[in-house]
């Protein structure tokens, strides 16, 4: 009889433990709020979540970056995208006469806002890619500046280094091709 009671007691404790774990699992997927900070989910996958408030200096830097991006993108509406502008903004091209990997980026962005995709790619093939990244970053910074909280995007954080490294590497190869083409093809 004492064996029977101890087996029942062990079963009851095991069932209580299972019920407690089920309760924990139901709460683990939810965001937990402690004080003023929203914490990341403990388990499960979220595409975005907001966490700690931004420090004043960080907030100021993010505001400056947002203003810069918006001004650069807005200036694309002002300027023309014709190749006959005659203005050379690139110091490398100004001194050597050779186009670098970034030459044509301004005209490419101007062509993009005019809806001329073929012209944008002709000016610089990386113009549309970098314009898309600039729009993404502007939206991201806008959210952080107006909410005053750090935004985490786990999918982007996982691939950010690969994407940005690939774009930078491809631009360097493109720049080397332009230099090669200048000397080899004249």
N, CA, C and O of each residue as an XYZ file, in Angstrom:
744
protein
N       0.815     -1.188      0.000
C       0.000      0.000      0.000
C       0.861      1.255      0.000
O       0.531      2.221     -0.687
N       1.936      1.264      0.740
C       2.798      2.443      0.754
C       3.448      2.645     -0.620
O       3.694      3.774     -1.044
N       3.728      1.498     -1.324
C       4.282      1.620     -2.670
C       3.260      2.263     -3.605
O       3.606      3.084     -4.456
N       1.993      1.873     -3.431
C       0.943      2.402     -4.272
C       0.769      3.906     -4.059
O       0.541      4.632     -5.026
N       0.868      4.384     -2.842
C       0.731      5.804     -2.530
C       1.910      6.580     -3.116
O       1.729      7.664     -3.671
N       3.119      6.025     -2.991
C       4.293      6.747     -3.508
C       4.262      6.819     -5.037
O       4.706      7.816     -5.606
N       3.747      5.780     -5.721
C       3.639      5.811     -7.174
C       2.612      6.854     -7.587
O       2.839      7.612     -8.530
N       1.462      6.896     -6.874
C       0.447      7.912     -7.176
C       0.998      9.318     -6.936
O       0.745     10.229     -7.724
N       1.736      9.488     -5.870
C       2.332     10.798     -5.568
C       3.309     11.222     -6.660
O       3.352     12.391     -7.042
N       4.093     10.269     -7.158
C       5.050     10.586     -8.222
C       4.306     10.956     -9.506
O       4.705     11.879    -10.216
N       3.210     10.222     -9.803
C       2.424     10.548    -10.996
C       1.815     11.948    -10.881
O       1.860     12.726    -11.834
N       1.248     12.264     -9.723
C       0.644     13.585     -9.520
C       1.683     14.689     -9.680
O       1.409     15.721    -10.293
N       2.880     14.471     -9.127
C       3.936     15.482     -9.257
C       4.363     15.630    -10.707
O       4.631     16.741    -11.166
N       4.428     14.532    -11.424
C       4.810     14.590    -12.840
C       3.749     15.343    -13.642
O       4.075     16.154    -14.509
N       2.457     15.065    -13.340
C       1.388     15.767    -14.039
C       1.396     17.252    -13.718
O       1.172     18.077    -14.604
N       1.651     17.606    -12.463
C       1.736     19.012    -12.080
C       2.891     19.697    -12.811
O       2.770     20.846    -13.237
N       4.002     18.991    -12.951
C       5.159     19.540    -13.673
C       4.838     19.757    -15.142
O       5.227     20.770    -15.723
N       4.121     18.801    -15.750
C       3.732     18.948    -17.156
C       2.791     20.132    -17.343
O       2.933     20.896    -18.298
N       1.825     20.287    -16.428
C       0.896     21.413    -16.526
C       1.634     22.736    -16.369
O       1.318     23.708    -17.055
N       2.613     22.780    -15.474
C       3.383     24.015    -15.290
C       4.183     24.326    -16.552
O       4.304     25.489    -16.936
N       4.731     23.296    -17.200
C       5.488     23.525    -18.426
C       4.578     24.014    -19.544
O       4.962     24.887    -20.322
N       3.368     23.454    -19.627
C       2.425     23.906    -20.645
C       2.064     25.369    -20.432
O       1.945     26.124    -21.397
N       1.890     25.772    -19.186
C       1.608     27.167    -18.883
C       2.774     28.051    -19.278
O       2.570     29.152    -19.790
N       4.021     27.579    -19.045
C       5.201     28.345    -19.429
C       5.286     28.471    -20.939
O       5.642     29.534    -21.447
N       4.965     27.402    -21.672
C       5.035     27.441    -23.128
C       4.048     28.442    -23.689
O       4.348     29.117    -24.673
N       2.877     28.553    -23.084
C       1.884     29.494    -23.571
C       2.361     30.931    -23.369
O       2.013     31.819    -24.148
N       3.157     31.159    -22.322
C       3.625     32.510    -22.043
C       4.926     32.822    -22.754
O       5.255     33.994    -22.931
N       5.677     31.811    -23.166
C       6.980     32.059    -23.768
C       6.872     32.760    -25.110
O       7.753     33.554    -25.441
N       5.854     32.512    -25.886
C       5.712     33.137    -27.191
C       5.322     34.603    -27.105
O       5.506     35.354    -28.063
N       4.779     35.017    -25.951
C       4.349     36.401    -25.782
C       5.522     37.274    -25.376
O       6.508     36.802    -24.809
N       5.393     38.551    -25.680
C       6.418     39.490    -25.229
C       6.172     39.793    -23.759
O       5.029     39.939    -23.326
N       7.234     39.884    -23.011
C       7.138     40.129    -21.585
C       7.491     41.576    -21.333
O       8.496     42.073    -21.841
N       6.670     42.256    -20.550
C       6.937     43.646    -20.260
C       7.424     43.762    -18.830
O       6.741     43.350    -17.892
N       8.616     44.330    -18.671
C       9.172     44.555    -17.344
C       9.467     46.039    -17.223
O      10.364     46.555    -17.889
N       8.724     46.716    -16.387
C       8.933     48.147    -16.246
C       8.552     48.854    -17.525
O       7.437     48.696    -18.022
N       9.482     49.640    -18.061
C       9.214     50.418    -19.268
C       9.741     49.743    -20.523
O       9.455     50.197    -21.631
N      10.507     48.665    -20.369
C      11.154     48.044    -21.516
C      10.353     46.848    -22.025
O       9.837     46.053    -21.238
N      10.256     46.732    -23.330
C       9.669     45.550    -23.946
C      10.804     44.599    -24.255
O      11.796     44.994    -24.867
N      10.676     43.371    -23.848
C      11.728     42.384    -24.054
C      11.421     41.547    -25.278
O      10.269     41.426    -25.694
N      12.461     40.975    -25.844
C      12.306     40.084    -26.990
C      11.582     38.822    -26.549
O      11.663     38.445    -25.380
N      10.889     38.175    -27.443
C      10.244     36.913    -27.100
C      11.284     35.890    -26.682
O      12.367     35.823    -27.264
N      10.954     35.086    -25.665
C      11.901     34.078    -25.176
C      12.041     32.923    -26.152
O      13.130     32.372    -26.307
N      10.975     32.559    -26.796
C      11.047     31.481    -27.772
C      10.100     31.821    -28.908
O       9.369     32.811    -28.849
N      10.118     31.015    -29.915
C       9.295     31.332    -31.068
C      10.045     32.307    -31.951
O      11.123     32.779    -31.591
N       9.475     32.611    -33.108
C      10.161     33.478    -34.051
C       9.300     34.682    -34.338
O       8.119     34.550    -34.660
N       9.877     35.836    -34.223
C       9.195     37.082    -34.551
C      10.004     37.779    -35.623
O      11.233     37.737    -35.579
N       9.355     38.424    -36.590
C      10.097     39.096    -37.648
C      10.605     40.449    -37.186
O      11.565     40.971    -37.752
N       9.973     41.034    -36.154
C      10.444     42.311    -35.631
C       9.935     42.487    -34.210
O       8.847     42.025    -33.864
N      10.722     43.150    -33.408
C      10.265     43.517    -32.085
C      11.017     44.757    -31.620
O      12.122     45.049    -32.077
N      10.384     45.474    -30.701
C      10.937     46.705    -30.174
C      11.513     46.401    -28.814
O      10.926     45.649    -28.036
N      12.665     46.985    -28.524
C      13.265     46.681    -27.239
C      13.542     47.943    -26.444
O      12.621     48.717    -26.180
N      14.771     48.165    -26.064
C      15.128     49.217    -25.125
C      14.992     50.610    -25.736
O      15.111     50.777    -26.949
N      14.742     51.606    -24.887
C      14.712     52.982    -25.383
C      16.103     53.403    -25.859
O      17.116     52.905    -25.368
N      16.136     54.316    -26.811
C      17.412     54.800    -27.340
C      18.016     55.839    -26.399
O      17.301     56.657    -25.820
N      19.325     55.796    -26.255
C      20.031     56.810    -25.488
C      19.942     58.136    -26.241
O      19.816     58.132    -27.465
N      20.005     59.269    -25.542
C      19.882     60.571    -26.225
C      20.897     60.770    -27.348
O      20.540     61.285    -28.408
N      22.144     60.377    -27.141
C      23.161     60.553    -28.178
C      22.853     59.678    -29.396
O      22.983     60.122    -30.537
N      22.446     58.439    -29.145
C      22.095     57.531    -30.240
C      20.895     58.063    -31.012
O      20.871     58.016    -32.242
N      19.912     58.561    -30.296
C      18.729     59.124    -30.938
C      19.112     60.310    -31.824
O      18.609     60.435    -32.940
N      19.995     61.178    -31.336
C      20.443     62.331    -32.111
C      21.172     61.875    -33.387
O      20.955     62.436    -34.461
N      22.031     60.861    -33.262
C      22.755     60.354    -34.427
C      21.797     59.731    -35.437
O      21.977     59.907    -36.642
N      20.797     59.015    -34.974
C      19.830     58.398    -35.877
C      18.981     59.466    -36.566
O      18.633     59.315    -37.737
N      18.646     60.539    -35.856
C      17.919     61.650    -36.486
C      18.755     62.277    -37.598
O      18.247     62.553    -38.684
N      20.038     62.499    -37.322
C      20.924     63.086    -38.325
C      21.034     62.179    -39.549
O      21.002     62.655    -40.684
N      21.162     60.876    -39.318
C      21.250     59.929    -40.439
C      19.964     59.936    -41.245
O      20.007     59.881    -42.474
N      18.824     60.002    -40.575
C      17.539     60.032    -41.269
C      17.407     61.305    -42.106
O      16.974     61.247    -43.256
N      17.774     62.445    -41.538
C      17.701     63.707    -42.277
C      18.611     63.646    -43.505
O      18.223     64.089    -44.587
N      19.813     63.100    -43.344
C      20.743     62.979    -44.460
C      20.160     62.103    -45.564
O      20.187     62.486    -46.733
N      19.635     60.934    -45.207
C      19.061     60.040    -46.210
C      17.876     60.676    -46.930
O      17.747     60.562    -48.148
N      17.024     61.338    -46.179
C      15.853     61.970    -46.790
C      16.292     63.091    -47.728
O      15.735     63.238    -48.816
N      17.287     63.887    -47.318
C      17.770     64.963    -48.186
C      18.408     64.419    -49.460
O      18.192     64.961    -50.544
N      19.186     63.358    -49.336
C      19.820     62.769    -50.522
C      18.771     62.218    -51.472
O      18.850     62.426    -52.683
N      17.789     61.514    -50.923
C      16.753     60.950    -51.787
C      15.861     62.045    -52.370
O      15.424     61.938    -53.516
N      15.585     63.098    -51.595
C      14.765     64.199    -52.104
C      15.509     64.982    -53.174
O      14.888     65.486    -54.110
N      16.827     65.093    -53.053
C      17.589     65.825    -54.066
C      17.553     65.111    -55.412
O      17.805     65.729    -56.446
N      17.245     63.827    -55.410
C      17.125     63.088    -56.661
C      15.972     63.621    -57.505
O      15.991     63.494    -58.729
N      14.964     64.219    -56.860
C      13.844     64.812    -57.593
C      14.237     66.140    -58.234
O      13.650     66.539    -59.239
N      15.219     66.823    -57.664
C      15.586     68.164    -58.115
C      16.475     68.130    -59.353
O      16.260     68.884    -60.301
N      17.472     67.250    -59.337
C      18.456     67.233    -60.407
C      17.984     66.418    -61.602
O      17.129     65.541    -61.480
N      18.553     66.725    -62.747
C      18.258     65.978    -63.965
C      19.168     64.760    -64.044
O      20.227     64.720    -63.418
N      18.748     63.781    -64.813
C      19.557     62.566    -64.944
C      20.256     62.469    -66.291
O      20.672     61.384    -66.698
N      20.390     63.604    -66.989
C      21.015     63.531    -68.309
C      22.532     63.390    -68.173
O      23.129     63.955    -67.256
N      23.150     62.646    -69.075
C      24.602     62.471    -68.997
C      25.368     63.719    -69.418
O      26.586     63.769    -69.252
N      24.695     64.716    -69.950
C      25.366     65.921    -70.434
C      25.380     67.039    -69.391
O      25.572     68.203    -69.743
N      25.178     66.699    -68.104
C      25.171     67.730    -67.057
C      26.509     68.449    -66.979
O      26.543     69.653    -66.725
N      27.601     67.744    -67.191
C      28.916     68.345    -67.133
C      29.468     68.493    -65.729
O      30.615     68.910    -65.573
N      28.704     68.171    -64.708
C      29.168     68.283    -63.331
C      29.813     66.962    -62.929
O      29.175     65.912    -63.000
N      31.070     67.011    -62.507
C      31.756     65.809    -62.039
C      31.888     65.915    -60.528
O      32.631     66.755    -60.020
N      31.168     65.065    -59.816
C      31.190     65.080    -58.358
C      32.284     64.179    -57.779
O      32.687     64.361    -56.630
N      32.756     63.234    -58.544
C      33.707     62.238    -58.051
C      35.142     62.790    -58.105
O      35.623     63.128    -59.187
N      35.827     62.886    -56.968
C      37.202     63.389    -56.994
C      38.153     62.456    -57.751
O      39.102     62.923    -58.380
N      37.908     61.147    -57.696
C      38.759     60.188    -58.419
C      38.661     60.437    -59.929
O      39.672     60.470    -60.629
N      37.446     60.610    -60.409
C      37.244     60.863    -61.836
C      37.754     62.250    -62.234
O      38.263     62.437    -63.339
N      37.613     63.211    -61.332
C      38.063     64.571    -61.612
C      39.572     64.618    -61.851
O      40.037     65.330    -62.741
N      40.348     63.851    -61.047
C      41.804     63.886    -61.153
C      42.375     62.889    -62.159
O      43.407     63.151    -62.777
N      41.697     61.732    -62.328
C      42.262     60.702    -63.207
C      41.533     60.572    -64.542
O      42.111     60.093    -65.518
N      40.282     60.990    -64.592
C      39.494     60.809    -65.809
C      38.870     59.426    -65.906
O      38.184     59.125    -66.883
N      39.099     58.581    -64.904
C      38.573     57.206    -64.886
C      37.367     57.164    -63.949
O      37.418     57.684    -62.834
N      36.287     56.540    -64.411
C      35.113     56.408    -63.553
C      35.355     55.359    -62.472
O      35.867     54.274    -62.747
N      34.983     55.695    -61.249
C      35.104     54.728    -60.149
C      33.816     53.903    -60.059
O      32.919     54.048    -60.889
N      33.733     53.043    -59.052
C      32.550     52.178    -58.901
C      31.288     52.967    -58.570
O      30.179     52.511    -58.844
N      31.454     54.147    -57.984
C      30.294     54.937    -57.589
C      29.893     55.999    -58.593
O      28.862     56.651    -58.429
N      30.704     56.183    -59.641
C      30.381     57.211    -60.645
C      29.056     56.877    -61.321
O      28.808     55.732    -61.701
N      28.230     57.872    -61.462
C      26.917     57.683    -62.080
C      25.829     57.367    -61.080
O      24.668     57.217    -61.462
N      26.178     57.261    -59.793
C      25.177     56.915    -58.780
C      24.123     58.016    -58.646
O      22.932     57.720    -58.550
N      24.546     59.276    -58.640
C      23.590     60.382    -58.523
C      22.645     60.404    -59.715
O      21.433     60.538    -59.550
N      23.200     60.272    -60.911
C      22.357     60.256    -62.113
C      21.457     59.029    -62.114
O      20.320     59.097    -62.582
N      21.952     57.905    -61.596
C      21.139     56.693    -61.513
C      19.930     56.903    -60.609
O      18.814     56.516    -60.953
N      20.158     57.520    -59.449
C      19.055     57.780    -58.529
C      18.078     58.772    -59.132
O      16.866     58.628    -58.967
N      18.595     59.790    -59.838
C      17.712     60.762    -60.494
C      16.853     60.072    -61.551
O      15.664     60.364    -61.679
N      17.456     59.159    -62.303
C      16.701     58.412    -63.315
C      15.655     57.514    -62.658
O      14.559     57.345    -63.193
N      15.983     56.943    -61.514
C      15.022     56.082    -60.810
C      13.778     56.843    -60.397
O      12.663     56.361    -60.596
N      13.953     58.031    -59.821
C      12.772     58.782    -59.389
C      11.979     59.311    -60.575
O      10.802     59.643    -60.432
N      12.606     59.393    -61.745
C      11.875     59.753    -62.968
C      11.199     58.538    -63.593
O      10.427     58.682    -64.541
N      11.480     57.337    -63.071
C      10.877     56.117    -63.590
C      11.652     55.483    -64.731
O      11.145     54.570    -65.383
N      12.864     55.945    -64.988
C      13.684     55.428    -66.083
C      14.637     54.348    -65.559
O      15.793     54.633    -65.245
N      14.149     53.123    -65.468
C      14.951     52.018    -64.923
C      16.131     51.681    -65.832
O      17.231     51.415    -65.348
N      15.909     51.691    -67.131
C      17.003     51.380    -68.059
C      18.123     52.411    -67.949
O      19.302     52.059    -67.941
N      17.752     53.663    -67.867
C      18.744     54.718    -67.713
C      19.479     54.618    -66.389
O      20.686     54.849    -66.319
N      18.742     54.269    -65.335
C      19.359     54.141    -64.013
C      20.411     53.044    -64.011
O      21.492     53.222    -63.450
N      20.107     51.918    -64.629
C      21.065     50.809    -64.685
C      22.230     51.157    -65.606
O      23.358     50.728    -65.361
N      21.974     51.933    -66.667
C      23.050     52.338    -67.572
C      24.028     53.291    -66.877
O      25.236     53.205    -67.099
N      23.518     54.194    -66.042
C      24.403     55.120    -65.333
C      25.260     54.380    -64.314
O      26.475     54.574    -64.259
N      24.630     53.534    -63.513
C      25.354     52.715    -62.537
C      24.458     51.541    -62.164
O      23.359     51.751    -61.652
N      24.903     50.308    -62.408
C      24.043     49.154    -62.117
C      23.703     48.981    -60.641
O      22.745     48.284    -60.307
N      24.471     49.603    -59.757
C      24.198     49.468    -58.329
C      23.268     50.558    -57.805
O      22.895     50.538    -56.633
N      22.892     51.505    -58.658
C      21.994     52.573    -58.250
C      20.665     52.076    -57.706
O      20.277     52.470    -56.606
N      19.948     51.216    -58.445
C      18.678     50.718    -57.916
C      18.832     49.907    -56.624
O      17.985     49.988    -55.734
N      19.900     49.136    -56.525
C      20.133     48.319    -55.314
C      20.330     49.227    -54.105
O      19.694     49.041    -53.068
N      21.216     50.209    -54.247
C      21.502     51.100    -53.126
C      20.329     52.028    -52.825
O      20.128     52.411    -51.673
N      19.550     52.394    -53.846
C      18.354     53.207    -53.605
C      17.340     52.404    -52.781
O      16.722     52.940    -51.861
N      17.174     51.130    -53.111
C      16.276     50.273    -52.325
C      16.745     50.116    -50.895
O      15.936     50.163    -49.968
N      18.054     49.929    -50.701
C      18.591     49.834    -49.334
C      18.409     51.150    -48.582
O      18.150     51.142    -47.379
N      18.541     52.285    -49.280
C      18.350     53.589    -48.645
C      16.900     53.779    -48.210
O      16.638     54.320    -47.136
N      15.971     53.341    -49.032
C      14.551     53.433    -48.652
C      14.277     52.553    -47.436
O      13.603     52.979    -46.498
N      14.800     51.324    -47.452
C      14.629     50.412    -46.320
C      15.189     51.039    -45.046
O      14.534     51.024    -44.004
N      16.392     51.586    -45.128
C      17.031     52.182    -43.955
C      16.271     53.416    -43.485
O      16.199     53.663    -42.281
N      15.703     54.197    -44.404
C      14.931     55.372    -44.018
C      13.676     54.991    -43.240
O      13.344     55.623    -42.238
N      12.991     53.966    -43.700
C      11.793     53.495    -42.983
C      12.189     52.969    -41.605
O      11.529     53.262    -40.608
N      13.253     52.204    -41.557
C      13.763     51.642    -40.309
C      14.130     52.768    -39.331
O      13.723     52.737    -38.170
N      14.897     53.759    -39.798
C      15.297     54.874    -38.939
C      14.099     55.714    -38.516
O      14.051     56.192    -37.383
N      13.125     55.901    -39.419
C      11.920     56.667    -39.074
C      11.203     56.029    -37.897
O      10.790     56.716    -36.963
N      11.058     54.711    -37.946
C      10.386     54.021    -36.848
C      11.155     54.222    -35.550
O      10.557     54.523    -34.517
N      12.484     54.058    -35.593
C      13.285     54.188    -34.372
C      13.259     55.619    -33.834
O      13.175     55.820    -32.623
N      13.330     56.605    -34.714
C      13.362     57.998    -34.263
C      12.021     58.396    -33.658
O      11.988     59.028    -32.601
N      10.914     58.038    -34.309
C       9.615     58.454    -33.808
C       9.142     57.640    -32.602
O       8.397     58.156    -31.769
N       9.559     56.389    -32.497
C       9.178     55.595    -31.321
C      10.184     55.750    -30.181
O       9.884     55.428    -29.031
N      11.384     56.247    -30.511
C      12.475     56.427    -29.544
C      12.898     55.104    -28.913
O      13.372     55.070    -27.777
N      12.724     54.039    -29.647
C      13.116     52.706    -29.176
C      13.890     51.992    -30.273
O      13.730     52.283    -31.459
N      14.728     51.058    -29.858
C      15.517     50.271    -30.809
C      14.625     49.199    -31.427
O      13.897     48.500    -30.722
N      14.688     49.081    -32.724
C      13.915     48.080    -33.451
C      14.849     46.951    -33.856
O      15.901     47.187    -34.451
N      14.467     45.740    -33.534
C      15.251     44.564    -33.922
C      14.503     43.834    -35.027
O      13.311     43.554    -34.905
N      15.212     43.530    -36.102
C      14.662     42.757    -37.215
C      15.520     41.503    -37.358
O      16.494     41.513    -38.111
N      15.183     40.427    -36.654
C      16.032     39.225    -36.705
C      16.327     38.708    -38.107
O      17.462     38.299    -38.349
N      15.375     38.699    -39.057
C      15.749     38.205    -40.392
C      16.825     39.076    -41.036
O      17.758     38.553    -41.646
N      16.706     40.415    -40.906
C      17.694     41.313    -41.492
C      19.025     41.199    -40.753
O      20.083     41.234    -41.382
N      18.989     41.062    -39.433
C      20.227     40.961    -38.667
C      21.015     39.705    -39.027
O      22.241     39.682    -38.921
N      20.304     38.662    -39.452
C      20.983     37.418    -39.837
C      21.673     37.530    -41.194
O      22.734     36.941    -41.395
N      21.086     38.277    -42.122
C      21.629     38.338    -43.483
C      22.304     39.667    -43.809
O      22.852     39.837    -44.899
N      22.266     40.601    -42.876
C      22.798     41.950    -43.122
C      24.246     41.929    -43.586
O      24.581     42.568    -44.584
N      25.105     41.213    -42.886
C      26.520     41.185    -43.228
C      26.740     40.578    -44.605
O      27.564     41.066    -45.379
N      26.010     39.520    -44.911
C      26.166     38.864    -46.214
C      25.692     39.788    -47.338
O      26.369     39.928    -48.356
N      24.528     40.419    -47.151
C      23.980     41.295    -48.193
C      24.891     42.497    -48.422
O      25.280     42.780    -49.555
N      25.230     43.202    -47.346
C      26.050     44.402    -47.506
C      27.462     44.064    -47.975
O      28.042     44.804    -48.770
N      28.018     42.960    -47.495
C      29.338     42.531    -47.959
C      29.320     42.144    -49.425
O      30.264     42.440    -50.158
N      28.264     41.488    -49.856
C      28.146     41.099    -51.266
C      28.023     42.326    -52.166
O      28.653     42.390    -53.222
N      27.214     43.299    -51.749
C      27.063     44.521    -52.540
C      28.393     45.269    -52.605
O      28.795     45.728    -53.674
N      29.081     45.393    -51.460
C      30.374     46.091    -51.444
C      31.406     45.363    -52.307
O      32.151     46.000    -53.052
N      31.453     44.041    -52.209
C      32.392     43.262    -53.026
C      32.097     43.378    -54.507
O      33.012     43.519    -55.318
N      30.821     43.318    -54.863
C      30.434     43.442    -56.271
C      30.758     44.844    -56.797
O      31.163     44.997    -57.949
N      30.580     45.864    -55.956
C      30.923     47.225    -56.389
C      32.424     47.374    -56.595
O      32.854     48.065    -57.519
N      33.224     46.737    -55.748
C      34.680     46.803    -55.942
C      35.085     46.115    -57.229
O      35.931     46.628    -57.961
N      34.498     44.962    -57.521
C      34.783     44.283    -58.782
C      34.354     45.130    -59.980
O      35.055     45.187    -60.990
N      33.212     45.779    -59.862
C      32.724     46.660    -60.922
C      33.685     47.830    -61.128
O      33.960     48.214    -62.265
N      34.193     48.395    -60.036
C      35.164     49.479    -60.133
C      36.450     49.026    -60.800
O      37.023     49.758    -61.607
N      36.913     47.815    -60.467
C      38.121     47.281    -61.120
C      37.863     47.047    -62.610
O      38.739     47.286    -63.440
N      36.662     46.580    -62.944
C      36.319     46.391    -64.352
C      36.341     47.728    -65.094
O      36.846     47.804    -66.214
N      35.801     48.776    -64.483
C      35.808     50.087    -65.128
C      37.236     50.577    -65.381
O      37.524     51.136    -66.439
N      38.121     50.367    -64.416
C      39.519     50.785    -64.597
C      40.177     49.949    -65.696
O      40.905     50.481    -66.534
N      39.918     48.645    -65.688
C      40.455     47.758    -66.727
C      39.930     48.182    -68.098
O      40.697     48.267    -69.057
N      38.655     48.442    -68.190
C      38.037     48.830    -69.462
C      38.621     50.140    -69.971
O      38.775     50.322    -71.178
N      38.947     51.050    -69.065
C      39.504     52.337    -69.461
C      40.875     52.151    -70.136
O      41.173     52.769    -71.158
N      41.701     51.275    -69.527
C      43.053     51.079    -70.071
C      43.083     50.072    -71.233
O      43.786     50.286    -72.221
N      42.330     48.994    -71.115
C      42.400     47.940    -72.126
C      41.574     48.282    -73.369
O      41.990     48.019    -74.498
N      40.423     48.859    -73.145
C      39.524     49.132    -74.271
C      39.641     50.571    -74.781
O      39.170     50.907    -75.868
N      40.273     51.396    -73.974
C      40.526     52.786    -74.365
C      39.309     53.573    -74.307
O      39.332     54.768    -74.603
